[in-house]
């Protein structure tokens, strides 16, 4: 490649790929080389916020959702942990050192324009990353605590990959993921938030961005990813399936859809936002998203002078003291930020339990955290009372109260295969005085696994080297008859015949490309930039 004058931009050791700039002619040459395993586009990556759906907050509330703060929406109380000692890496447009988060930004590195992770003063020219950081760990300093995040005691690691217009490249995101994975212990990274993505141009098994997410998960980091905001065709305005972005299609990632809370704490009136990407994944037809979290009209800190606030001043929110220091945004980006905060709270609760038993502090592995989130989720219904299919809601809306209670009940030091729940937990939660039963099941790949036994022991499936959905024999209820059911009446199994395009609102069909309206496909690949494996 050097002899041909190809520019070698970066080598990604974790996934074994080069990021290069090539001409169409050199790209064709690369594809002929026997030692080249694969070539994939170094695609543009964008933030997963939907400004058009944001509007203004419905009231002067903690989230724009009827007066309830984020922790209250998730069923958390002041007595629940705040994420103390847990590190969340926000791979985004940066984090501005605003009062709500400034004292908890412990590290900041810049990866934009191919930089190799340059230590820098925290900045955010776009404003998206600061909003996410506020949802994760904002303390509400400028609003008297009103606009507080889910885990206000967690610390933040800012990894900037998006520019002042919210754009970045796949290779920059991979570099940030590899950096976070390699420096997990040094920087104290326990959770990674990815509120960004691009259309899937390759199967997950050969997608370098997905493989970087899987590598981070194997290293013990919980990776939370926004499902994407392509649930509605911009041409027909109809809801459709198959719009899960990359890397939300990573099997082991905790992929999050956006829920509308409808201005109440009561989870029974929550609905899935139309813009929220539905599954399954494009190439593998895997069940995604995993869960839904509040993502509509959420209020979080505004990065002063950033693009989002300058171009959309109508989204700025009064802090209660005459200053417009907050921003309201909607999208699966926001839902992922909420979920990352909840994971931080769960890790804090679990570690505290293990320490209280006299054992060294430790966290449950990522697969176990994902299972706890799914097992305790609350199944959702649409405005007409019909149950949402799993391709829209995953297992259901996240239930912070239940997830934290379950995480708090285990002893992470228990040997593999042995019971690890040291305190019984009833499978239901209370919201507004009402009782809500947990889903009590997990979608493992395309199979539904249920029964108390799936979470009562330190199962081999929680091991860090296991990819979510691997062919593992469960002792619980699972089998061919327990495949994910599509919309209540179509069994998603091997005998489904996939046709050539998506049928909007009616169902799903498959082929080589997603077809929006009649003939519009996913954005064209940028042939002059590539990732070579």
N, C-alpha and C positions, 0 to 999 in steps of 0.2 A: 504493500500500500504506500509506503514511504517513497519507493522508487517511482511510483506512478504519480506522485505529487498529491496524493490524498491527504487531507488534513486530519490528523489523529487528535481529537479533542480531549478525550478522557478514557482511561481504562477503568472499568468497574470490576474490582477484584472479587467482590462478593457474589456476583452472578456471572462472571467470566465473559464480559462483553466489552467491545470498543464502541465509543461514540465518535462518529466520523462525519466529515462533510464530503460528499461525492457527487460527481456529475452523473447524469443518466447513463452515460457510456460506461463509467467505472462501476456503477451499481450493477449493470448487466454482467460485467466481468467478475465482480465479487460473487455473484450467484452461481458462477460456473466452477468456483474453486472447491475441490473435494474436502478441504479442511474447514470450510465455513459451514457451521451447523445451521445457521439461520440468519436472515437479514430482516429487520423490522424498522418501521418508521420511527424517527425521533419526533413524536407527535407534539403538537401544541397542547399544553395543559392549562385548564382554566378553573377558576373558583366555582364551587357549586352553590352559589347564592342566586336567588331569583328576585332581582330588583323589581320587576314588573308585578310580582305577586306580593310585595312587601307592604305597600300602603303605609298607613300610620298605625300606631298602637290604638287598641280599642278603648283604652282608658289609661289613667295615670297609675299604672301598675308596675309591678316588678318585671313583667315580661311582655306587657301588651296583651295579656290574656286575663282580663277580668279581675285584676287586683291581686292575683296569686303570684308569689315569687317562684322561681324555678324549682327550688327545693320543695316547696309546698306542692307544686304540680306533680312531683315525683313521689310524694308521700313521705318526704323526709322531715324530721323535726329538728329543733335546735340541739337536741341531745345526740343526734347522729353525728358521726365523724365528718370532718371537713377536708379530708385528703392530706392531712399533715404528713410530711415526709415522702409524699408520692410526687414523682416528676412526670410532667406531661410535655412531650415535644410537639410543638405546633409547627408543622411543615406547611408554610403558607406564604403570605405576602409580607411577613414580618410581625413584630409586635411593638407598638409605640409605647414608651414608658409613661403612660398616663397614670394618675394616682391610684386607680383601681387595681392595677397589676404591677406597677413599677418595682415594688420592693420584693416581688417574687419572680422576677426575670433573672434567673441565676446564670444563664449563658445565652449568647446570641451569635449566630454564624450566618454568613451570606454565601449562597450558592448560585445566585443569579449570574447570567452571562458566562456560564461555564466555570465559575470560580470554585476552587476546591474546598469550600468551607472556610471562609476568611473570618476570623474573629472581628466583630464590629460592634459599634454602639447600636442599641436597639432602635429600629426605625420601621415605619410602615407607610409607604407612599400610596398604597391602594386603600387600606382600611379594613380589608376583610379579615386578615389575621388577628388584628387587635380585637375585632368583634368576637371571633372564635375564642381567643384567649380569655375575654371577659365572661363568656358563657361558661367556660371551663372553670375559671378560678378567680374571677373578679370579686373584690370585696365590697363593691358599692360605695367606695369612699366619697365620691362626688355627689352621691344621691342619698346620703344618710343611710346606706345599706339597702335601699329600695331595689336597686338594680344589681343584685348580687348574683354571682355565679353559683354553680352546683357544688364546687369543691374549693371554697375560698381560702383554704389553708395549703393547697397544693402549690408546688413551685413549677415554673414554666421555663422551657428551653426553646428559644425561637430559632427556627431554621428557615431562612428566607429563600424561597424558590420562585416566587411570582413577582413581577415588576409592578410599577406604579399603575399599570392598567389591568392588573390581575391576570397576566399571561406569563407562562413559563414553558419549559421544555421537559419532556420525559426524562432525559438524561440528567437534568439538574435535580429532579425529584428523586431519581434513583441514587444519585450521589448523596443527597441528604439522608435517605433511608439507610444507606450503607454506613454513613458517618454515625448516625444514631445507634445503629446496631453494634458497630465496633467500639463505640464510646459509651455504651449503656451504663456500665458501672461507674466510670469516671464522672459522667454528667448526671447520674442518678435518673436515668430515663426508664420509666415503667410503662408508660402509655405513649402511643404516637397517634396524633390526630391528622387525618388526611381529608380535608374538606375541599377536594379538587379531583380532577380526573379528565379523561378523554374517551372518545368512542373506542370500542374494542376492535382493534385491527388484527388481532391474532388470538388463537386459543390461549387460555390461561397458562397452560403448560409451557408455552414458548414465548409468552409476553414478558419481557425483561422487568417491567414495572411490577407486575403481579409476583414474579419470582423474588424481587427485592422485598416485597411485603411478606411473603412466606418465610424468607430468611430471617426477617426481624421477629416474626412470631416464633420460629424455632429457637431463637435466642432468648425467649422468655418475655418479650414485649407484647402487650395487648395493642393491636393495631385497629383503630376505629376509622371506618371509611364512609364517606357520604355516598349514597346509592346513585345520585345524579338527579337532575331536574328535567329529564326528557320524557316525562310520563304522558305528555299531551302533544299531539301533532300541531305544529304552528300553522299548518295549512287547513286541516279539517277540524281542528280544535276538539278532537275526540281522544279519549283516554286509550292508550295502547300498551302492549306488553313487549318485553325484550329490550328495554332501554337502559339496563344496568351498565354503568361506565366501567372503565378500567382505572384504578385497580379494585373497585368495589366487587369485581368478579373473583377476587382472590378467595379460594375456599376457606382459608383459616381466618380471614379478616372478619371483624364484627361490622357488618354492612347495615347501614341505618337509613330507613325511610323517614319521611317527614309527616308528622301528624298535626292536625289542627285541634287545639284544645277547646275551641268554641266558647272561650271566655269563662270556663268553670273548672273547678278542681275535680269534679265528677268525671271519671274516665269513660263512662258509658256513652257520653255524647261526642267523644273524640272521633274525628274522621281522618282518612288518609288524604293528604293534599293531592289534587289532580296532577300537579307538576311532578310529583315524586315518582322517580323511575320504578317501573315494575320489572319483575323477573320474568322468566328465568334468564340466566346468563346466555349470551348470544351463541357462542360456539358449543359450550358443554351442556347447555340446558339444565344447569344446576339451580336449585332453589335459592333465590335471593330476592329481596333483602332478608336479613335475619330477624330484625325487630324494627319497630317504629318508635320515634321519640318526638317530643314537642319541637316543632321547627317553624311555626308560622308567627310572624310579627313579633320576634323576640328582640328585646332591648339590651344592648351591651355597649361598652365604651366606644366612643368615636375617636379615631386617630386624627388630631388637629391638622387641617390642611390636606387631608388625604382625598383621593379622587372620588370615592363613593359619596362623601359628604358634599364636596364641591359641585359635582354633577347632579346630585339628587338632594338638594337642601330640604326638600319636603320630608325626607326620612329622618332628619335630625330631631332629637327629643329633648325637652326641657329636663334638667336634672333636679328640678324642684326648688332651685335657688336662683333662677333667672338665666342660667347658662345652658347652652345647647351642646352638652358634652356627651350625649348618647345618640345611638343610631338604631333604628329598627330595621331588621332584615328578615327575610324568609328563605327557606330552602333546606335541602338535605344537608347543606353545610352546617346550618345552625343545629339541626337535629344531631349531627355527629358531634358537635361541640358539647351539647348537653350530655350525650352518652359518654363522651370521654371524661367529663366531670363526674358522672355517676360511677364509672369504673374506678376513678381515683378514690372515691368515697368507699367503694367496696374493698379495695386493696387496703386502705387504712383500717377498716373494720376487721378484716381478716387477720392482718398482722397483729393488731392489738389483742385479738383472741389468742393467737399462738403464743405471744409473749406472756399473757396472763397465765398460761398453762406451764410456764417455766421453760419454754423451748426457744431456740434462736428465732429472731424475726424472719419471716418468710411470707411470700405471696403465693396464692394458687397459680398454677400455670395458665397461660392464655386460653387454652381450650376449655378449662374448667370455668373460668370467668364467663366465657361466652355461653356455656351451658347453663350457668346460674341465671344469666340475664334472660335466656330463652325460657327456662323452666318456670320462672316467676312472672313472666309477661302476662298481660291481660288481653285476651282475644277481643278483637274490635268488630263492630258492625257499622254499616253505612247509615246514612240519614234515614233510609227506608227500613232499617232494622235487619237487613240481610247481612250475614257474616261475610267479611272480606276474605277473598282467597289468599293463600299463602304467598303468592307472587306479588301481592300488594302490601301486606302487613308483616310478612314473615310469620313468626309465632304470635305476635301481638304487640301492644304498646308496652314499652318498658315500665316496670313497676319498681321504682327505687326502694320503696319501703320493703318489699319482699326480697329484692336482690341483696340489699345490705343485711337483712336479717339472716339470709342463707349464708352469705359470706362470713358473717360474724359467728356462725354456729360451728365452723369446721376447725380442725386442727391440721394445719398444713404439714406438720412433721410426721403424720401417720404414714407408715410404709405403703408402697404401692400394693393395691389389692385388698387393703384392710379398711375397715370403717373409719371415717374421719369426721363424722358429725358428732360433736360432743354435747350438743344441746338441741333437743327436738324443736322443730319449727312447724307450725300448722300451715298448710298450703293455701292460705288466703290472707288478704290484706284489707285494711280499713281506709276508706276515703270518704270524708264528710259524714262519718257515722254509718256508712253502708259497707257491707261485706262483699269482697270481690275475690272469686276463686282464681288461682293461678292456672296457667295453661297446663302445667305439669307434663310437658313433653319437650322434646328437642328434635329439630330437623337435622339429621346427620347425613349430609349429602342430599340425596333425594328420598331418604327414608325417615319416617316419623318414629321416634323412640319414646316410649312413655313408661311410667312406673317410678315409684319412689327410689328404687334401687339404682337408677342411673346417676343419682347425685349423692348417694349415701356413702360411697366408698371412693378411695383414691384410685380410680379406675385407670387401667393402662391407656385408655383413649385420651386421657388428659396429658399424657407425656408430651414434652416439648417437641419431640421429633415426629409426632403424628400429625399428618395433614388432615384437617377437618373433612370428614366424608370418606376417609380411607376405608377399605373393605375389612372391617374388624368385626368379629363375632361378638355380639352383645348378649348378656345374660337376660336382658329384659325383652319387652315386646317389640319385635322388629322383624320384618321379612318382606317378601315380594308383595304380599297383600296390603302392606302398610306404606305404599308409595304415596308421595305427596299428591293430594287430590286437587285438581284444577277447577276452581270456581264451583266446587261442590258436586260436579257431575262428570267431569272428564278426568279419568285416571291418567296421570303422567307416568307412563311406563315405556318399556322398550317397543311396544307394538304401535305406538303413535306414528302416523305417517306425517312427516313435516313437508309442507309445500314450499312455495317460492317467496312468499311475502307475509308481512304482518297484517292481520285483519283487526282493524281498530275497534275497540269497545266490545266486539263480538267474541273474540277469542285470540288464538295465536296460531300462526303457521310459520314455517321456517324455510330457509334456503341460504343463499350466499350473502345477501345484503338485507339490512332493514330497509323497508320502503315506507317513507313518509308520504302520505297522500298517494299519488300514482307512480311517480318516477324519481323522487328525490331520495338519495341514499346518504349514508354517513359522509361527513366531510371528506374531501379528496385527500389522499396521502401526500405528504411533502416528500417528493422523490429525491430531493437533493440533500436531505439529511437522513442518516440512517444509524441504526444500532446493529453492530456486527458481532455475532457470537462465534 
